[in-house]
Amino acid sequence: MINISLASKLYRDTRNANELCTRTAKTAPHPPCTVTTSRLKYQDPARCCRQVTQPPFIAGPLAATYAPILNKQPLTYQSVTKNISQTASPLVLDLNAYKMNLKFILSICSILMLIACTNQKNNKNVDPQLVKPYPHIININEGFKNSTEITLSSIADSIKYIVLSKEKDILIKNFPVLQMTDSAYFISPGGHFYRFDLTGKLLNSIGQIGRGPTEYMPGSSFTINPSSNKTYVNRNYLHDYISFNPSGNFIEKLSILDADNIWEFVCLSDSIFMFTFQFWGRYMGAKTTEEMILCGLFDINGDKIQVIEHPANKNAPLSIDYSKFAAGPPNYSFFNNEIVLNYLTDTVYKINNNSIYPGFIFFWDNIPHRQTFEELYYIQTEPIKKTSRIRYFFETPGKAYFGVAYLDKYYLFEYDKYTGLTKSMLTDENNFGLINDLDGGANYYPKWTNRKGDIWIVYDDAYNFKKTHNEDLLLKSDTVYPNRKENLRQFLNTLNIDDNPVLKVVYLK
């Protein structure tokens, strides 16, 4: 006779009820022919016990995953031993009971598969340890082959439309920069800096335009301290910095970094800043490409911490026609309080307050794309008939998004950080973005994010917003939330064509 117990390593290894047991029949502690009776008892005494009679390679994973299905606490196990003969035949088992239990287990497996799919869509609930390590390798050729629909509802919960200063306390046209904190939007229309609350109400201006010691000139850039909400301004033409409190009052003058080629700067902490640069050959003077950097980390005194050498240095010809040379600045977004720095070459960098490292690398395979010095950095008089990346690069807990253009065709690409699979969707240049099935509005692609990267933002002027969201579009579009389409219609009815710009804000899952 053999005495078989459930005190097995298969059960003991499953310490966390939120993790699926991945043990297989080959690694199970008992051979598949073992007959095991297990009683799974919840810590909640009000729950009844269920008795399962299965081989351990089935019963073990069932026991390990039953609690997560019902959001219960980790299971405790009551072992039940049976004495059976070594020569006993499997035919003595109750076949009807076995079939019933097998159906039950298949049902549980179906539920588990559904939960796994749901969790992968809900990015915040997926175990970050399952994400592939940085740097991710994105296969562009694979993306072209895997054509699919890319919908907003797969990564986002809701979309909100906000008119800036609906009361028209100020008139706003275009603005190149927006930064979002937990309580406000900061924008820079017409060279001024303004602060709005999250409903679009104007709170205050930040300083004023002028040449005085507490003023700044048009073309100045700004950044927000993520902890204190101070505004730092890099004063155009004056080559210094001044700071303001959230109410817009002057604090002090600073000397951070003095350079002619600064494009933008981002405050990462009280003493660390990231700077990006641009270079135009006709303004470079004696400077050469060897002296160029793409971006860098600097402390509040302007001392260099770490920089990225400009990629133009790597493939520069012996003789450069600087009258044609133009190396524009990189753009960036945020994810998980790190900068996601995107440039026209093959690497997207991740930047925090003490390091810069590769986050994503593009693999083009045999696809012709812009890669020579002349194709990347010379001003072109005719279109280059090769593939190139366009738009900003955005990262979520489970995905990454970017655009690719070839001739007159535009594609939205989606990279899966868990599987490494790349997909694409052919889209319209004038309606570029994820299919907006949240409320049936126009396709959506952001320009900015908050620091966490879980809020996406872009804007449209009121006239174009009303023109794009016409009734013909709303009648044809699909939405998973029909009531939200009606809310969009109501918003359109209250929007005037001469209103200030409309922020389109998406909240990710």
ABEGO torsion letter per residue (X at the ends): XBBBBABBAAAAABABAABBBABBAAABABBAABBBBBBBBBABAABBBBBBBBBAAAAAAAAAAAAAAAGBBBBBBBBBBBBBBAABBAAABBAAAAAAAAAAAAAAAAAAAAAAAAAAABAAABBAAABBBOBBBBBAAAAAABBBBBBAAAABABBBBBBBGAAGABBBBBBABBBBBAABBBBBBGGBBBBBBAAGBBABBBEBBEABAABBBBGBBBBBBAAAGBBBBBBBGAGBBBBBBAAGBBABBBBABBBAABABBBBABAABBBBBBBBBAAAAEABBAAABBABBBBBAAGBBABBBBBAAAAABBABBBAAABBBBBBBBBBBGGBBBBBBABABBBBBBAABBBBABBBBAEABBBBABAAAAABBBABBBBBBBBBEBBBBBAABBBBBBBBEABBBBBBBBAAAGBBBBBBBBAAABEBBBAAAGBBBBBBABBBAAGABBBBBBBAAAAAAABBAAAAAABBBABAAAAAAAAAAAAABBAABBBBBBBBBBX
